[in-house]
Amino acid sequence: MTAPALPLALVTPLLRGARSLGRSALGFALPQRCPGCGAAAPARRVLCAGCRARIPRLRTPLCSRCLLAGDDPTGCMRHPGHHVFAPWLYDERAAAVVHALKYGGRPGLAAPLGRTLASAVPAPWRAADLVLEVPLHPARERERGYNQAAGLADALAGALAVPRLPGALARLRATPPQARLGEAARRANVEGAFVVSRPSWLAGRRVLVVDDVMTTGATLAACLGALRAAGAKAAGVALAWTA
């Protein structure tokens, strides 16, 4: 007797998941060369230790409000509700890690980055109440198979021993990828795109919201604005800033 065929709506996500798992397994099974120098590199870290150590470090908080206004965002103390902490300045080595995590079907790369993310978080925020992720629209997450920001949020929450609250922020509409847009279009793209799903859970709490890369600051600024409107005290964390 022939088994009934699975509905296409179920088959497609299963195929995507199998492809993603296959890519991850292949990356761990085969010897890997560091994209920075060609030396042997651990699959869980993409880069060799030397190239990873040479990624430029960011030593000061950033201000998403100043960045959006075209002003110097480093070290701003005038806009405390707009701070973003990032350990790396985005260069070709950081780009190799981000690209593998975001587009290479390797969500497991996020876990070892927890300490790196935590190293950028200053003392007052290391005792935050909650860690959240910048959400993907459900359709985009189904297409990719995972949300890389959620993986980074898990890693940061573990490194700081702070509870993680998945789904507290929701994306109201699917937006074109920010990487393909100019500065003004990025701002318009995410304006009003995020909402706090349960404001009562966040009111009065100190919240860290995590993304992979900050460029114009538009995405994290929109998320921080939604969190402030819900009564939370919020700051952003990104793996890298494209200065």
Wavefront OBJ file of the C-alpha trace (Angstrom):
o trace
v 0.000 0.000 0.000
v 1.424 3.394 -1.010
v 1.777 5.935 1.768
v -0.164 9.173 1.209
v 1.897 12.069 -0.107
v 2.741 14.856 2.295
v 1.123 18.220 1.538
v 3.416 20.604 -0.314
v 3.132 23.101 2.559
v 4.859 20.547 4.796
v 7.312 19.188 2.251
v 8.907 22.546 1.395
v 9.989 23.456 4.965
v 11.255 19.891 5.467
v 13.405 20.135 2.345
v 14.781 23.503 3.447
v 15.605 22.071 6.861
v 17.317 19.051 5.308
v 19.421 21.285 3.055
v 20.412 23.479 6.002
v 21.323 20.440 8.101
v 23.304 19.006 5.208
v 25.302 22.221 4.785
v 26.031 22.363 8.508
v 27.088 18.707 8.643
v 29.327 19.140 5.602
v 30.963 22.198 7.150
v 31.787 20.247 10.304
v 32.890 17.089 8.465
v 35.298 18.634 5.960
v 38.541 20.424 6.823
v 37.992 24.186 6.805
v 40.367 26.917 5.782
v 40.244 30.342 7.352
v 38.853 32.833 4.796
v 41.169 35.470 6.251
v 44.521 33.746 5.766
v 43.980 30.211 4.463
v 45.194 28.483 7.628
v 43.257 25.648 9.236
v 40.282 26.937 11.181
v 37.719 25.326 13.499
v 34.369 24.918 11.778
v 32.494 26.303 14.796
v 34.353 29.623 14.527
v 34.972 30.133 10.768
v 38.187 32.106 11.384
v 41.493 30.950 12.792
v 42.457 32.369 16.199
v 44.860 34.892 14.647
v 42.347 36.384 12.198
v 39.640 36.450 14.840
v 41.963 38.393 17.155
v 42.662 40.890 14.363
v 39.015 41.915 13.940
v 38.979 45.585 15.055
v 37.371 46.009 18.457
v 34.875 48.693 19.350
v 35.540 50.120 22.801
v 32.707 52.603 23.220
v 28.881 52.489 23.086
v 27.103 53.656 19.954
v 24.020 55.869 19.718
v 21.434 54.780 17.145
v 19.783 58.223 17.272
v 23.014 60.044 16.397
v 23.784 57.476 13.696
v 20.376 58.004 12.092
v 20.942 61.782 12.184
v 24.306 61.447 10.459
v 26.237 62.465 13.580
v 29.140 60.674 15.245
v 27.465 57.842 17.209
v 30.455 56.914 19.371
v 30.432 57.713 23.067
v 27.171 59.697 23.042
v 25.802 60.292 26.533
v 22.914 62.579 25.525
v 20.513 59.845 24.395
v 20.646 57.000 26.957
v 17.609 55.229 25.503
v 19.374 54.731 22.169
v 22.592 52.965 23.148
v 23.884 50.013 21.136
v 26.856 47.911 22.238
v 28.975 46.053 19.672
v 32.271 44.208 20.148
v 33.469 44.314 16.516
v 33.986 46.838 13.771
v 32.849 45.241 10.538
v 35.754 44.253 8.284
v 36.322 41.381 5.849
v 37.006 38.962 8.718
v 33.845 39.904 10.624
v 31.964 39.749 7.321
v 33.060 36.131 6.817
v 31.579 35.148 10.192
v 28.350 37.081 9.687
v 27.832 35.785 6.145
v 28.331 32.170 7.206
v 25.906 32.611 10.103
v 23.270 34.582 8.225
v 23.334 33.125 4.731
v 25.401 29.943 4.983
v 22.822 27.778 6.723
v 25.003 27.499 9.853
v 22.953 28.707 12.838
v 25.277 26.822 15.194
v 27.909 29.507 14.640
v 25.970 31.823 16.976
v 26.584 29.813 20.157
v 30.361 30.419 20.459
v 29.826 34.185 20.008
v 28.110 34.661 23.372
v 31.240 35.769 25.214
v 32.209 38.065 22.353
v 28.823 39.790 22.529
v 28.922 39.944 26.325
v 32.357 41.586 26.269
v 30.777 44.717 24.746
v 28.002 45.033 27.342
v 28.945 47.474 30.135
v 28.527 46.587 33.799
v 25.111 48.205 34.458
v 23.559 46.319 31.544
v 25.145 42.960 32.353
v 22.403 42.607 34.977
v 19.581 43.281 32.499
v 16.235 41.625 33.173
v 15.692 40.111 29.738
v 17.365 39.460 26.387
v 15.302 39.678 23.179
v 16.064 39.205 19.504
v 15.329 41.452 16.528
v 12.552 39.422 14.899
v 12.326 38.231 11.328
v 8.962 38.208 9.612
v 7.576 34.636 9.851
v 7.731 34.236 6.060
v 11.419 35.239 5.996
v 12.211 32.935 8.901
v 10.517 30.000 7.158
v 12.508 30.759 4.018
v 15.861 30.926 5.841
v 15.014 28.185 8.316
v 16.120 30.143 11.398
v 16.637 33.650 12.763
v 20.339 34.352 13.252
v 19.550 37.180 15.703
v 17.656 34.699 17.903
v 20.730 32.466 17.992
v 22.909 35.395 19.018
v 20.337 36.403 21.662
v 20.446 32.866 23.082
v 24.243 33.028 23.171
v 24.290 36.419 24.914
v 21.639 35.376 27.432
v 23.719 32.317 28.299
v 26.914 34.332 28.658
v 25.254 36.899 30.932
v 23.036 34.397 32.774
v 20.047 36.604 31.930
v 16.632 35.145 30.959
v 15.753 35.147 27.288
v 12.193 35.984 26.174
v 11.582 34.787 22.596
v 8.841 36.478 20.610
v 8.475 39.552 22.824
v 9.051 41.732 19.754
v 7.072 41.026 16.589
v 7.620 42.237 13.041
v 4.329 43.509 11.650
v 5.222 43.278 7.983
v 7.774 41.653 5.728
v 10.386 44.212 4.690
v 13.000 44.055 1.924
v 16.465 43.057 3.178
v 18.228 46.104 4.615
v 21.503 45.183 2.890
v 19.972 46.058 -0.485
v 18.759 49.531 0.502
v 20.255 52.978 0.829
v 20.307 54.932 4.084
v 16.990 56.787 3.690
v 15.262 53.680 2.367
v 16.478 51.650 5.360
v 14.814 54.091 7.735
v 11.525 54.064 5.865
v 11.714 50.294 5.482
v 11.526 49.578 9.224
v 9.504 52.566 10.439
v 6.596 51.148 12.439
v 7.625 47.596 11.510
v 8.024 46.340 15.095
v 5.590 46.003 17.971
v 5.832 44.630 21.511
v 3.500 41.645 21.691
v 3.013 41.711 25.503
v 3.801 45.220 26.845
v 2.936 44.237 30.423
v 5.813 41.731 30.408
v 8.369 44.435 29.601
v 7.148 47.585 31.366
v 9.760 48.807 33.837
v 12.285 46.108 32.875
v 15.805 46.553 31.524
v 15.944 44.813 28.174
v 18.747 44.028 25.716
v 17.693 43.459 22.083
v 20.166 41.646 19.824
v 20.916 41.831 16.092
v 23.809 40.654 13.942
v 25.064 43.860 12.287
v 24.259 47.555 12.712
v 24.734 49.752 9.648
v 22.548 52.877 9.655
v 21.041 51.979 13.022
v 17.523 51.991 11.565
v 16.487 48.477 12.604
v 17.726 48.666 16.181
v 16.414 52.232 16.539
v 12.946 51.020 15.514
v 13.105 48.129 17.987
v 14.318 50.360 20.813
v 11.524 52.825 20.060
v 8.914 50.073 20.295
v 10.386 48.891 23.601
v 10.454 52.408 25.061
v 6.815 52.876 24.036
v 6.000 49.726 26.035
v 7.663 51.182 29.126
v 10.903 49.201 28.966
v 14.399 50.559 29.489
v 16.195 49.172 26.460
v 19.582 49.007 24.789
v 20.764 47.222 21.681
v 23.556 44.712 21.136
v 25.006 43.926 17.703
v 27.893 41.664 16.789
v 29.445 44.304 14.514
v 29.066 47.882 13.353
v 29.776 48.841 9.750
v 31.471 52.121 10.607
l 1 2 3 4 5 6 7 8 9 10 11 12 13 14 15 16 17 18 19 20 21 22 23 24 25 26 27 28 29 30 31 32 33 34 35 36 37 38 39 40 41 42 43 44 45 46 47 48 49 50 51 52 53 54 55 56 57 58 59 60 61 62 63 64 65 66 67 68 69 70 71 72 73 74 75 76 77 78 79 80 81 82 83 84 85 86 87 88 89 90 91 92 93 94 95 96 97 98 99 100 101 102 103 104 105 106 107 108 109 110 111 112 113 114 115 116 117 118 119 120 121 122 123 124 125 126 127 128 129 130 131 132 133 134 135 136 137 138 139 140 141 142 143 144 145 146 147 148 149 150 151 152 153 154 155 156 157 158 159 160 161 162 163 164 165 166 167 168 169 170 171 172 173 174 175 176 177 178 179 180 181 182 183 184 185 186 187 188 189 190 191 192 193 194 195 196 197 198 199 200 201 202 203 204 205 206 207 208 209 210 211 212 213 214 215 216 217 218 219 220 221 222 223 224 225 226 227 228 229 230 231 232 233 234 235 236 237 238 239 240 241 242 243
